[in-house]
Amino acid sequence: MEQYIITGMSCAACQARVEKAVSKVPGVTVCSVSLLTNSMGVEGSAAPQEIIRAVTAAGYGAEQKSTGKQTDRGTNARTNLAAQEEALKDRETPVLRRQLLASIGFLLILMYFSMGHMMWGWPLPAFFADNHVAMGLAQLLLAASIMVINQRFFVRGFGSLFHGSPNMDTLISLGAAAAFGYSTVILFAMTRTQADGNSEAVMQYMMEFYFESAAMILTLITVGKMLEAHSKGKTTNALKSLMSLAPKTACVIRNGEEITVSIDEVQKGETFVVRPGENIPVDGVILEGSSAVNESALTGESIPVDKAPGDTVYSATLNQSGFLKCEAARVGEDTTLSQIIQMVSDAAATKAPVAKLADRISGVFVPVVIGIAAVTTVIWLLAGQTVGFALARGICVLVVSCPCALGLATPVAIMVGNGVGAKNGILFKSAQAMQEAGNVQIVALDKTGTITNGEPRVTDLVPAEGVAGEELLDLANALERKSEHPLAKAVTRYADEQNRKPAEVTDFEALPGNGLTARLDGKLLSGGNAAFLENRVTITDEIREKATRLAEEGKTPLFFARDAQLLGMIAVADTVKEDSSRAVKELQNLGIHVVMLTGDNRRTAEAVGKIAGVDEVVADVLPDGKEAVIRELQQYGKVVMVGDGINDAPALTRADIGIAIGAGTDVAIDAADIVLMKSRLTDVSAAIRLSRHTYRNIIENLFWALIYNTLLIPTAAGAYVKLFGITMNPMLGAAAMSLSSFCVVTNALRLNLLKVHDNTKDKRQKKALQLPETKKQLLLNYEEKRGKAMTKTLKIEGMMCGHCEATVKKALEALDQVTEATVSHETGTAVVTLNGEVDDAVLIQTVEDKDYKVLGVEG
């Protein structure tokens, strides 16, 4: 999406006019204009020059934002950030403040003449007291001075009128000009009357002056515009604070020397150093050193993260304790900080679906109001009222109506909501995602890496009788240390955490799919699954029962022996994250049905689902299977898919809203609508909570804007004069109009007070969706679709854990003819679903290439 800075917009009608003009340019597919940030996002093949020409022809200014693309010597991303900061800078408030102070100075003098003397008899020099024409001329000059000070309303207002796109400035300028013009005519008429010596008629003419109304309208509108500009500036504070985090320099090593360079000059692959207390300049990988790094700038998490060689560090995070030498991995616009800023900025440039109603109204609002004002004036004249009374009603209609409040109702809430999300590590890619996330009824969670940690860990240590737990761990550590198997890594990692030093073994041998053997102090150490060990040692019934129980919990039991002595068993599993069960409970309290999707076998999946507390488990699902399950779930309501891997991308795209865990792959993040920087599952409920509060705020803003105009325009027109005797002075109309936009923006700023992780009110919400038959129906539909395809069953020997299953599964599914493979190491089978003919020999060779033995093929 190409970004442009738009100048000259003052209300929602301007926004609609620019959008309409650019949308007509050939090649433009999407155009979204933001009155809040004075920016425009355009998608399509149209040339920037054509787009800028269309905006200029509509009566506004346009300038293309810097793109931040790669240059020969690094990137100009820093320049891009500076341009964005400049675009968000509040230039309006200081200008409006100066105009307001000057206007008030002249207005106070004018009000002294027009009301202080006339109504309360305040003293004036004899020259003015005896010469009403002179006093009228003084009022004219004072009002004219205020009009000159606030000339931009007239320049923009009449300029847009001549371009056929009247806006809020047109309403203000027409109202003030009408009041001033009518008063000027009265002044000339009074001059002739005073020359005739008719003092009574002169006094009557004096009561017909509206110079103070013209001046007060402009001054009050300026007050409202200044308050609105100040409040709008606050809505972008979160984005501006993110931009301010971007480091300006980096200390790199070139030719063996440390030199400080501009952040723009850092190249990918260069080595840079960071001392304690310094911000990390770009994303990189630690080469030397260790430290605690505060990543709160990106994730909102205040607890520092320990970093060691091989770990990733991110731009704008704070190195708190140690000296780090790192290799630059992502520079310029590719850094995590730059991507976050771009994501928040792009989201602000998009529109929520609910904004379409306001846009439609805003597009015709100003012409309709001008028509109502004209008709009101004519009707009161036909009803026999004076020109002054009829004109006052028309002016009042012009100045009381407020298209700005309608135009700001949605974007200010979206901007503030995005800022609150960014501060809490929750990034919405579009306004639509912000609105729709709160409407979801089903959340589908990927198991691995989302509900679980994504890597196997030791969960249970079960020593045999007469064997100490430390001895079992030490011998298992010595044996597994030379293995590359993921389960071996889990055992050695656990031993390292317990500060156990491994002994050195000899004659190490890995038997693929079976187990390991090695010698230590002349004795044979063996490790593997039950089938491998039971041929070497006797496994007691007690150990077998515990192994069965652990397997039912989704854990993989590993047996270890020394010569003919059983040492015990170590259980390994992909453990559930600490906050997963709480996160699921929070989602359920929000009235959401929670489903877990996984490619694991059903027993493991059910065990994990039970611990996490999900409503439903769907196991043995492939990536395209996940996408099919999401389609199935969408029959029951709006669906959110939460995942972190490449294999989740199709499901993330298919779901109504895709949420990617920040620690996941770039593919998953690209496919998602929302990104969670903390990789914390409770942020899913926080995102939904934030979305609901933001949408509620939008509705409140739209209600205020619509009810304000609905009630006050008839009042201004004098519709209630006969019924209740209510009329409105144009000055009161201007005051009401000036405060309407301010109220909308201030209401949106209340979102800054929201605590997105506060779930105390969630329990009051009723279950939004009840799916008593979903599980049965879903699985029937899914199984039915799989059953229609041709299947074959392979009998396989040598699989001993879930990772063996995954290896076989991946190999079989790499074949073009295989749609899906359901593999179980417990039954020793692989059931393949085919979309075409494939020779049994091909299937057998595929499996045996992975060092497993195929005993036979059925089907």
N, C-alpha and C positions, 0 to 999 in steps of 0.2 A: 504494500500500500504506500503510495507516494503522499508525503505530507506537505501541506502548504500553510503559510501564515496569511490570514485574511484580515484586512484593515477596513474600518469604516462601518462595521456592523454595530447596531445599537439595540436590536430587539429580535424577537423570534421571526418577525416578518422578513427582516434582512437575511436571517439564516435560511429561511425557506426560499427566498429569491435567489441567493447564491447557489443553493443546492439545485434548484430548478434549472438555472442557467447552465451550470456545469454538466448536469445530467443529459442535456441536449447535445453536448459535444460528441461527434462520432468517435466511437472507440471507448467511451467511458461506460463501464459496466456497473460500478458502485461509486456513489458519492455521499459522503457523510460530513456535515458541517457542524462544528461545535461552537456555539455562542460563548460558552464558558471559557474556553482556552483560545478563542479566536483562531481556530485551526480548521483545516479541511483535509480529509483523507480520501484519496481517489484511487480506484483500481481500474485497470483496463490498458488499452494500447495507445490511448491518445497522447500526443506530445505535450509536454509541460507548457510550451508557448501557447498552444491552442487553449489550454485550460485557463491560463492567466489572462488571455485575451477575452475569454467568455466572462470571467469575473469582472474585468475592467469595464466591459460593455454593459454589465448590469449595474455599474455605478460604485464599485468597491475596488479595493486594492488587493493584490495577491503577490506572494513571493514564495518560491520553493525553498523548503527547509534543506539544510545540508544532509547528504545521504550517509556520510560516514563510511564510504567504501575504501577498500585497501589501496594504499599508494605504494610507491617504490620504496619508501623508507619507513614503513609501518602503517599507521592508520591515522585518519583525521577524526577518529571517534571523539577525541577530546574536544575538537572544534565543533563536532556535532552536538555534544553535550552542552557546550557553551551557547550554541545557537538555540537549543531547547530551553536552557535557563533564561536566556534573553527573551525568548517568546513568552515565557511564563511570568516575567518580571512585571510587577504592578506599576505601570506607568500612569494609569488613569487617576488613581487616588490623589497624588500630589498636584496634578493639574486641576482636578475638580476642587481640591481644597483651596487653591489660590483663587479660582473663579468664585467659589462660595464666599470667601472672606470679602472680596471686592463687591460682590452683589449685595451682601448684607450691609456693607457700609452705605451704599447708595439707597438701599431699601429702607433703612431706618430713617433717613432724611425724608424720603418719599412718604413713608407712613406718618411721619410727624405732620407733614403738610396736609395729606389727604384725610387722615382720621384724627390725629391729635388735635388739630385746630378746628376741624369741621365738627367733630363729635363732642370733644371735651373742652373746647375753647382755649387750648394752649396758645400762648402768646406768639405773635409773629411780628417782624418789622412792619412799621406803618405802611411802607410801600406795597407789601403783599396784602396786608389786611384790607387796604382800600382799593386794591386793583386785582380783581378776580382773574382777569386774563393773564396777568403776570404770574399768578399762582398756578394757573392752568399750564402756562408755558414751562414753569419750573418742574411741574409733575411730568410733563412730556419729556423734558430733557433728562430727568432722573430715570424715567422708565426706559428711554432710548439708550442711556448709558448701560443699564443692566442688560438690555437686549444685545448690545454690542459685545459686552463681556461674555455673554452666552451665545455668541453668534453661531457656534457649531451646530446647535439645534436647528437653526434656520438653513445653514449650508447643507447639512445632511438631509433635513426634512424635505425642503423644496427640491433638492437634487434628486432624491429618490422618487419624489412625485413626478418630476419631469421624465424620469426613466420608466415611469409606469409601474413603480413598485413602492407605494407609500408604506412608511414604517411608523414606529412609535414617535420618532422625531418629527414626522409629518404632522401627527396629531398635536404635539406640543406647539410646534411652530404655527400651525393654523389657529390654534386656540389663542396663543399670545398675540399673534398678528391681528386677529379679529378684534380682540379687546383693545389693542393699541390703535388700530385703524378707526374703530367706532368712536373711541374717545377723542381722537384727533379731529374727526368730523364735527363732533359736539363742541370742541374747543373753537373751531372756526365759526360755527353757528352762534356760540356764546359771544364771540368778538363783535359780531354784527349787532346782537341784541344789546350788549353793553353800550355800543355806540349810539343806540336809539334811546338809552337811558332807562330801560326796563329792568330795574334791579331785581324784581320778583322772578322774572323769567330767567335772569342770570343765575340766581340761586338754584332754580330748578335744574338748569343745565349742569351746574356743579355736582349735583347728586347723580348725574348720568355718567360721570367719569369712571373709567375702568383701568386707568393707568396703573393703579396699585395692584389690580388683579393680574394684569399682564406681567408686571415685575415679580409679584409674589409667586405666580405659576412657575416662572423660570427659576426662581431661587429655591423653591421647595423641590422642584424636580432635580435640581443640582444637589440638594441635600440627599435625596433618595439615591441618586446615581453614585454619589460619593460613598454612602453606606454600603450600597450594593457592590461597588468596585472593591471596597475594603474586604467585605465578606467573601467575595469571589476569590480574592487573593488568598484567603485562608484555606479555601477548598483545595488548592493545589500545593499546600504546605508539605504534604507527605511526598509528593513527587519532587518538589524542590529540595527537600532534605535528602532524598536519595541521590540527587545529582550532586549535592555538595559533598557527598562521601567520596566521590571519584578522586583518587590521588592525582597530583599534578606532576610528580617527579618519581624516578626510580633510580636505585643504585645498582648498576650493572657492572659485570666484569668483562673488560675488553683488553686484549693483549696483556692479561695477567694483572691489570690494575683496576681498582674500583673507581668508577666515575659516575657522577650524577647527571642524568639526562632527562629530558622531557618525556612524559609518559607516552607521547606520540611516537617516540623513536625506539621504543622497546620492540625487539623482533622475536617472533616465535622461535624457541630453541635456545635463546640467549640465557645466560646464567645471571641471576640477580641475588642480592643479599638483603636481608631484613633484620634490623637490630631490635632489641626489646623496646617496646613503646612506639614502634613505627607501624604505619599501615602497610599492608601488603599491596604492591602496585598493580599486579596483574594476576590472573589465574596461573597456577603453576604446580609443579610436583617437587617435594622436598628431596634434595640430594644429600644434604648433610645437616645435622643438628636436630634438636627436638624442642618443643615449646608448647605452651597453652595458648590457643588462639581464640579470641573473642569474635564469634561470628554473628553477634546480635544484629549488626547492621543489615544482614541479609535474611536471617531466619527469625529474628525477634527473640531468640533463646539467649538468656543472659549468662548461662553457665559456660565457661570456656571449654573448648574441645582440645584434648591432648593430640598433638601431631608429632609424627616421627618420619624418618626417611621412607619415601614411597607414598606418603599421604598427599592428598590434594589440598592446596590452599587457594583462597579466593580473594579477588581484588576487593579492597576497601575494608577487609577484616583486620583486626588489631593483633599484632604479635605482642604477647604480654610478657614472656619470661626469657626465652632463649634466642640465640643467634641462629638464623636459618639461611642456608644457601639453597636456592631453588632454580629449577629450569622453567622458563616461561612456556606455558602450554596454550593459553588463549590470551590474545592481546586485542586492544582496540574494541571494536563493536562486538567481538566474540566473547568478551569476559562475562561472567555471570551477572555482575552489576549492570553492565550495559544492556544485557538482554532483559533484565528485570525492568529497567527504566523504559526500554522500548515497548515492553509488554504493557506496562501501566499506561504509557502514553498512547499506544494504539487503542487500548480499551476505552480511553477517554474520547477518542475520535470516532468511536462507533456509537450506534444508537440502540437503545432497548426497544423491543416491540411496542411497549406501552407508550413510547414517545410519538408514535405515528399519529395517534389521535390529536395530540397537541400540535403536531406539525400541520395537519390538515386544517385545524381551526385557525392557526396562526397565519396560514397562507391567504385566508380571505378576511381575517379579523379587521385589519385597518380599513380597507375599502368599505366594509359593512358599517364600521363605526362612523366614518365620514358621512356615509349615507344617512345613518340614524341622526347624526347631528344636524344635517341639512333639513331633513324631514321634521325634526323637532322644532327648529326655528320657524319653519313655514307654518306648521300647525298652530303654534302659539300666536303667530301674527294673524292667522285666519280666525283664531278664537277671540281676537280683539285686544290682545295684550300689546304693550308698548314694544318698540323695537329693542330697547335696552333689556327688557325682561326676556324677550324671545331669544335675543343674542346671548344673554347670560346662560340660558338653558343649553343652547347649542355648544357654547364654549365649554360648559361643565361636562357635557358628554365627551367632548374631545379629550379633555385633560384627565378625566377620571378613569377612562378605560386603560387597561394595562396588558398588552400582548407579551411584555417581557416576562411576567410571572409565569405565563404558560410555557414560554420557550425555555426558561431556566428550571422548571419543576423537575424534569428528569435528569439533565446533565449534571446539575450540582450534586444531586444525591448519588449518582453513579461515580462521580469524581471522588467525593468524600468516602464512599463505600470502598472504592478501589484503594484509596490511601490507607484506610483502616486495615484492609486485607494485606497490603504490602508490608505494613508495620508488623503484622503478625505472621509473615511468611506465607500468605495465601494470595496467589496471583490469578486474577480473572483476565482472560485474553480478550474478552469482548463484553459490551454492555448486555448483550443477549444472554451470555452465560451468567452474568450477575443476576439478571432477573429470573431466568428459568431454573437456576439451581435450587431456589427455595420451593419450587413447585413439584419436585420429584417425589415419587411414592415408593420407589424401589431402589435400593443401592446394591449393586453387585460388586463383590470384593474378590480380586484375585488373591489366591492363598500365598504363594511364594513371594516373599519380599514385601508384601503388603500387610497381611495378617501375621505372617511369620517373619523371622529375621533373614531368611533367604540363604542360610548356610547351616550345615549340621553342627550340632553342639552336643557335648556329653551331658546327659540328663540323669543317669543312674549308674552307680558303681556297686555291683553285687558280688563281693568276694565269696569264694567257696569256703566250706567249713575248714577252719585251721589256717586260713590265709588272711593276712591283714590287707586292708584296703590300699595302704601305701605300696605294699609289695605288688599287688595286682596292677596298680597304675604304673609303677616303675618298669615292670617287665613288659606291659603292653606298650608303654612309651618307647622302650628300646626297640621293640619289634616293628612298630608302626612308623618309626622315624624315617626309615628308608623307602617307605611306600608313598606313591603320588595319589592314592585314592582319596576322594573327599572325606570318607569316613575316617581314614587314617589321620588326616589333617585335623579333624575334630578332636581325636584322642590326644595328639601331640600338643595342640593348642591348649587343651584343658590341663595337661601336665605342666606346661610352661606357666600357666596362670597359678598353679599350685607350687611353683618354684622347685619342680622336680628335675634334677639333672639326668639326662639319658645315658645309659651305659652303651658301650660300643659292641655291636653284634657282628658275627661273621657268617659266611655261607648263607647270606640272605637270598631268599627265593620267593618270587610272587607267582602264585598259580592263578591265572586269570579266571574270574568268576567263582573262585573257590576260597582262597585264603593265602596266608603268608607263613613262611617258616624261616628260622634263623637259629644260630647257635650262640649261646652266651655261657661262658665258663664251662664249655664242653657239653652243656645240656641243650636239648632241642626245644625251642620255643615255637608254639603254633598258635595261629589266630585266624578266625573266620566265622562263618555261619555254623548253625547246628549240624547241618549235613556234613560239613567238612570235618568238624571236631569229633563227632560221635564215632568215627572210624578209628580214632586215635586214643580217646579217653572215654570214661563212663560219665555221662551227664546225669546228675541226680534228678529225681522227680521234682524236688523242691525248686531246683534251678530251672527246670523245664516249665513248671507252672508260672514262675515269675517271668520267664521269657515270653510265654503265651500272653500273660497279662500286659506286659510292656508292648508287645506287638499290636494288641488290641487298642492300645493308646496311640498308635501311629509311630512307635519307636522301633528302631532296628537294633536287635541284640547282637553283640559281637562276643564270641567265646574265646577264651585264652587258656592255654595249657603249657605245662613244662614237663617234657617227657610224657609219662603216662598220668601225670597229676593235673586235674582240672583246677585252674587258678580262680576262675570266676567269669563274670560276664560284665560287659560295659554296654549300656544302652545309649544310642546316639539318635538324635532327631533334629529336624528343623523346628526350633522352638518358637512358640507363639510370643510375639512382642508383649512387653509389659502392659502397654496401654490398649491392646487390641480388644479385650473383653469390655473395658470401660467405654471404648469408642463405639463398639457395637450397641452397648446399652444406651448410650446417648442418642444414637440414631433411632433406636426403637422408641425412646421417649419422645422423639420428634415426630412420631407417627409413621416411621418408615420401616418397610419390610426389608430385611437384610439377607442377601443370598451370597454364598461363597462358591466361586468357580475355581476348579483346579484340574490339572491333567493327572494328578495322583490317583492311585487306586482308592476305591470307596472306603476301605477300612481306615486308611490313614486320614483321608479327608473327613470322615465322620468323627474321628478322634479329635482332630484339630477344630472342627466346627463346634463340637461339644464344649471344648475349652473356651473358645471365643464367644460362644453363646448365640451364634447366628440362627436365623429362622429356618434356613434351608441350605442344603449342600448339594452341589452338582459336581460329580467326580468323573474321571476318565474323559476329560474334555480337551480337544485340540484347539489351537488358535481359531480355526474356522468354526469349530464347535462352539467356542465361547461366543463368537459373533452370532451364531444361530440361536444360542440360548438367550442372548440379549434381545434378538428379534422376537423370540417367544414371550419373554417377560414384558415386552412393550405392548402386548395385547392386554395386559392388566393395568398399565399405568406408565407414567414417565419414569425412565430408568437412568440412573447414574452408574457408570462403570469406573472402578478405581483399580489402576494397575501400574506396573513399573517396567515391564519388559517389552522387547520387540514383539514377542508373541501376543501381547495385549493390544497392539495398535489397531487391528481390525475391529475388536470389540469396543475400544475407546472411540473410534470413529462412528460406529453404528449406534452407540448409546445416545440418548437425548443430550446428556452432558458427560464428557469424559474428564476424569480427574487423574492426573499423573503424579506419582510420588517423585519428589525432586531428586532423589538419589538414583532414579531410574535411568533408562537409556534415553538418548536424544530423540529416537524414533517415537517412543511413548510420549515424551513431552511435546513433540511437534503435533502428535495426533490428538492431544487433550485440549479441553476448553479451559481447564483450571489446573494450575501447577501448585503443589504443596512443597515449599522449599525445605521444611523441616523433616520431611519423610515421616511425619507423625500422624497416625491414623485418626486421632481425635480432631485433627484439623479438618477432616471431612465434615463432621457435624458443625464445626465452627464456621466453615464456608457456607453451609446451608443456613445456619443461624444468621450470618451476616447478610446473605441474600434476602432472607425473609424480612429482616429489619429494613434493608435498603428499599425493597419493593413497597413496604408499608409507608416508608417516608415519601416515596414518589407519589403514591396515592394521596397522601395527606397534602402534598404540594399541589397536585393537580386539582384536588377538591377545593383548596383555598383559592387557587387562581380562577377556577370556574365559578365558584359561588360568589367571589368578590365581584367579578364582572357582571354576573347574573343579577345581583342585588343592586349594585351601585349605578349601573348605566340607566336603568329605569328611574331610579331616584334622581339622578342628575338631569334626566330629561323632564322631570316634573310630573311623572306618572302618578305620584301619590299626593299631589297638591289638593285635588278635590276630595280624596278619601280621608287623608290624615293631616292635611295642611303642611306637608313636609316639602321643603325645597332645599337646594344645595348651592352654596356659594362656590364660584369657580376656584377660589383659594382653598376651600376645604377639599374640593375634588382633586386639586393638585397635590395636597398633603396626603390624601388617601392613596393616590396613585404612586407617589414617591416611596411610600412605606410598603407597598404590596410586594415588590420584588425583594426588598430587604427582608421581609418576613419569610419568604420562600427560602432564600439562601440561609438565613439563620436557622430555620427548621432543619435544613439539610446538615448543618454543622453539628447538630445534636448527635449525629451518628459517631462523632469522634469520642463520645462518652461511652459508646457501646463496648462491653467486655465480651468479646466473641466466644470465649471459653466458659462463660458463666452459664451453667446448665440448670440453674435453680428453677427456672420457669418452664423448662421443657416438659416436666411431668404433668403439667396441667393440660397438655395437648392430647387430644384423643387420637386413637390409631386411625390414620388416614386411609389405610388399606388393609383389608382382611383377605387372606388368600388360603383358606383351609384346604382347598383342593389343588393349589398351584403345584406343589411338589410332585404329587402323583401325576397330574396332567402334563406338567413340564417334562418329566422324565419319560412318560409314555410317548409324548410327541417326539422327543429327542431320540429315544430308543427305536421308535417306529421308523423314523427317517433313516437311522443307521441300519435297521434290519432289512430295509428294502434293497440295500446294496449287497453285492456278493462278498462273502467273507471266507477266510481261511484261518485255521488255527495251527500254529506252530508249537511243537513240544520242544522246549529249550532246557538244556542242562548248564549249570554254572552260574546262574544269576543268584545274588545273595542279598541285595538291598535295593532301596528305591533308586539309587544312582545307577545301578546296573539296568534297572527297568528303563530309566531315562535314556541310557546309551543305546539300548536295543530299539526303543521307540523312535528315537531321532534317526537312526540308521534306516529303519523300515519306511518311515514317513518321507525320507528323502527320495524314494522311488516315485516316479510320476504316476504310476498306476495305483499307489496306495493313498487312499483318502485319510485313513486313520488307523492307528495301531494301539490296541489296549493290551498292555503288558503287565504281568504279575510274576514276581519272583517267588511268591508263595506257592502258586499252582504250577509254576514253571511253564507258562504258556504266553503266547502273543497272538491275539485275535486281530487280524488285519482286515479292514474294510476296503474293497477294491472298486475302482471306477472303470476298470478295463482288465483284459486278460494279462496275466503275468505268470511266467513259468515258475514252478516250485523251486527249480534249481537256482533261480535268481534270488528268491527269498532266502533260501538256505545259505547261499554264498554271502549275501548281505549281512546275515547274523554272524556267520562264522568268521567273517573278516574282522569282527569285533572281539574275537577270541572266546566265543560261546559256542556250544555244540548243539546242533539241531537234531533231535531224535526222530522227528517225523513231521509230516504236514497232512492235515485233514481238511476236507472240504473242497 
